Each structure stands twice: as C-alpha cells, then as structure tokens.
C-alpha cells in the first residue's frame, strides 16, 4: 500500500519504497512489461520519478505507484489472467492524472526506447 502512504510524506518510507522500486522494477518489467497495455505510461512514470528535476511530492506519488506495481502482494494477484494487473493499472492511472504536468515528452521518449529493447 505504498501508494496510499505517499499522501502523507515520510522520508524513511519514501527511501524504502524508492529502493524497492530501484531493485525490482526492471526485473518485473522485463518479465511482464511488454504485454501490458499501460507499459509506456509505466516506463514514463519510472523515468519521471527518477528525474532529478522532478519535484519531491511528484516523485513520492510516482514511487508509491511504482512500488505497488513491483511489490508481489496487491489487491488482485498479478498471476490471475486478464485482470491480474487491473489494480496496478488503476493505481498508476490515478498517480499519472495527479502529476500529469510533470511527465514530459522526454520521459515518454525514454519509455518508447526502453520498450523497443524489452
């Protein structure tokens, strides 16, 4: 539930979530990312979250959503066919709507390049 903790900022929790995302993101994306309909948005969110020019509040929101994607436990287990990533998509979509002005065309370009290499 890292996404919901992002609403009340705690530096220790943020650091833990950031480390969780850094360690597990690419492994999970390589495993399932290419077939996810929201893969480009997921990768753009990642690049925005780790962009040094992104404000801390925006980073916290995106890191929370990305941590929800990376963590093995969620409301709907990822192993369920078709609906397994529905909750991940919903959490990401909510975060993206809240920080849309901070995700730049450069973040989406990096996401497109990464998708080609998956």
Protein Blocks (a to p, Z undefined) as FASTA:
>chain_A
ZZmmmmpccfklmmmmmmmmmmmmmmmmmmmmmmpmklmmmmmmmmmmmpmklcfklmmm
mmmmmmmmmpmbdfbdfklghjlmmmmmmmmmmmmmmmmmmmcfklmmmmmmmmmmZZ
